[in-house]
């Protein structure tokens, strides 16, 4: 990886590099972020859109590179974000439309994209507070599902998302897009089944899991008595027994019609909004 991309030193405010070549080393490094190996090596990922970049900066995420197309030149918000990036030690690139399309893999890309440092929280540091709700996902494999769940968790007022086992990468381009910016507002935890089981034993919350063998209607569970961890299984195989055993309640969502199952993201949304129903009111919409 290019040194400019890996290590961002202090830069003179207002410095911008103009790039028009797809063979530029920094452009190659940014394009490589479509691969998990490159994201893991650099602990970086890309997010598209001016609003997302502004939200990420406002929430304290570390920006490494800001990329904007020539159409953004002179626009006050783009100039402001560029100044913030340089002040934070990041690199600013003004690129051609051809380069922007190659970076984002889109024919009509956003005018602005940012490369950010990945951020995970350790499970041992997660302490469940009053009225908190977390989502725990076992081996979620679909990037669209994960992104939608992160977005839904944010919308419901949940406190974060726990990824158990071999989950899809929350920082893939597809997942980041599906979160619609909620990625920056939702703490993420990566953990193993064993660590989750140990944490559950002393977390002070109640784990409510959806399960085919669940005999309880999800609407009959008392979600008010303790903080809640909504535990959801893999898209194909559901929850393994070792996790199902840890649940304080096994729930089912009643269904009618010919469909034999719900999409994972939809089912998670149904569970989340039921778990938080007593905490949500339309008057709180911002």
C-alpha positions, 0 to 999 in steps of 0.5 A, a space after each residue: 500500500 502507498 505510504 500516503 494511504 497508510 500513514 497520514 501525517 500533518 498536511 498544510 491546510 488547503 492542500 489538494 492533490 489533483 488526480 486524473 490517472 487510474 494508475 495513480 498509486 493512491 487511486 489503486 489503493 482506494 479501489 482495492 478497498 473493494 476487497 476484504 483483504 485490503 480492508 483488513 490490511 489497512 483497517 480502512 473502508 470507503 463510504 460514498 456521499 457528502 452527507 455520509 462523510 459529514 456525519 462520519 466526521 461529526 461523529 468522530 470517525 477518522 478520515 484518511 482520504 477525501 475524494 471529490 469529483 471536479 463537479 465539487 470544486 468550489 462548493 462550500 460544503 465540499 470545501 469545508 469537508 476538505 478543510 476538515 480532512 486536511 486539519 485532521 491529517 487526511 489527504 484530499 484528492 480532486 479526481 476526474 469523473 472517470 476516476 470517481 466512477 472507477 473508485 466507486 464502481 458506479 457509472 453515476 457516482 456520488 460527488 464525494 467519497 471518504 476513506 475512513 478508519 474501521 472501528 470496533 468495540 470490544 464485547 467486554 466493554 459493552 455494559 447494558 444500561 437501562 432501556 438499552 437494546 442490542 442486536 446480536 447476529 450469528 454468522 449473518 452472510 448477506 451484506 444487504 441484510 447486515 446493512 439493513 439491520 444496522 440501519 434498522 437498529 439505528 432507526 429503532 434506537 438500539 445501542 449497537 450490533 454484535 457480530 458473532 462468528 464468521 459474519 460478512 464484513 460490515 465495512 464492505 461497500 455493499 454493506 456500507 451502502 445499505 446502512 445509509 449512513 447508520 454505520 457511523 452511528 451504531 457501535 459494532 462488536 466482533 466476537 466468538 460464540 464462546 466469548 458471547 456466552 461468557 459475556 451473556 452470563 454477566 451482562 445483566 440483560 435478557 437474551 431474546 432469540 428467534 428460533 423455529 422451536 420457539 413456543 412463545 409469541 414474540 409479542 407476549 415477552 416482557 421487554 421492559 424488565 431488563 435490557 434486551 439483546 435480540 439474538 438472530 440466527 444465520 439466514 440458512 441454518 438459524 441459531 445453533 443449539 449452543 446459542 439457543 440454549 443461552 436465550 432467556 426466551 425463544 420467540 416466534 413471529 406468527 405468520 400466515 400465507 404461503 411463505 415459510 420464512 421471513 427475510 433476516 433483516 425484516 425479522 430483525 426489524 419486527 423483533 427490534 421494534 417490538 422490543 422497543 415499542 414501550 420506548 418509542 413515540 412519534 413525538 420523539 421524531 427529529 
